[in-house]
Amino acid sequence: MLTLEQVPASRRVLVLDGLPGRWLRPGWDVVPQVEGGLDRRLAAAFAAAAGPAPALLVGMDTPQLAARTLAEPLAPAGRSGVDAWFGPAADGGFWAFGLARPEPRLAERLLHDLPMSTSTTGAGLRARLAAEGLRVRELPELTDVDTPATADDVAALAPGSGFAARWREARREARTEARRQARSESALVG
């Protein structure tokens, strides 16, 4: 969220399942997440952001995202002639998707019944964007964190980041716990 706060925006919306905690910094509008599959929840997020300003939805599982990655494409000059933004994920999905005019019905046509969390999700969304005749600006490909292996990859990309430090600590704690469990099991067996 800190990264997104560094990108100029007229409004910041967090779509959340549950209540925000003390971790939520001032300046964010919180919108409850709707029921249903991810396709429905993403389309509803665009409905919540509907208005004259562009809306860019960013997944929370790309901690290597830097503000400069979004600053230029979303600046007024970078928005000229663009109807949509697409940030592909290395696993075939997407980490960002935006609409210059976040109209709820357009978001529904693009997202409803799109198979999510597959290796072809991104290709499916790209096909729908093309079918709508939208001019799409591609954002860089990023790796989203879905598994311990992808967390290792992302931590290696940004070794000095807070994410990398927290991930190293979590791995260290997991190894310590595994050693403790192994010693305990050895004592019971031996």
Phi, psi and omega in degrees: 000327179299321179299315181293332177291342179273353179262126179304133180205149177277339180205144176238125184239132174248118176268119193227136171267105183112194182257144177290151177256191179294345180292340182282121182277157178300153176101002179250132169274133179256128179240132180293142177287137180278165176286161175113182180290171181301324178301317180289321181293321178293317179298320179294328177297320177293324177298322179292334181261006183303141180160189184285340183273149174299157177230132177238122178265127181237128176292153182270008184250029176234072185292349178277358179300131177249146181304323182297335178297328183257335188303309183290312180298333182262353177294155181310317180293324180285342180273345183301125178074014182249132176259334184206157175239144180222122177250102182288146174258150183299336182273007179099354177266214176213149180256342179214147176208130182222158177231133178295325175235096185285072179278130183305318182293324177294315179300321178296316179298323182283327191249325183300133178066015171281122179300124184258157175059040175236170179286353180245008181301314180298316179297322178296318178293318177302317179298320179292322176299317179295318180298330177280352181074025182276141175274119189249132172260121179281136172261165180296152175286134176234162176260124176268153185269105178241340185219166174303324180295318179288329175296319176300315180299313182292320178298324178291329178291328182227068188297336180267004184282162175298324178298313182300318180296315180294323180292317177300317179296317179297319178294318179299315179297320179295318178295318179299315179295320179296318178296319179298316179297317181297318178297319180295317179292324178296320181293325181287325183279318190287000000 
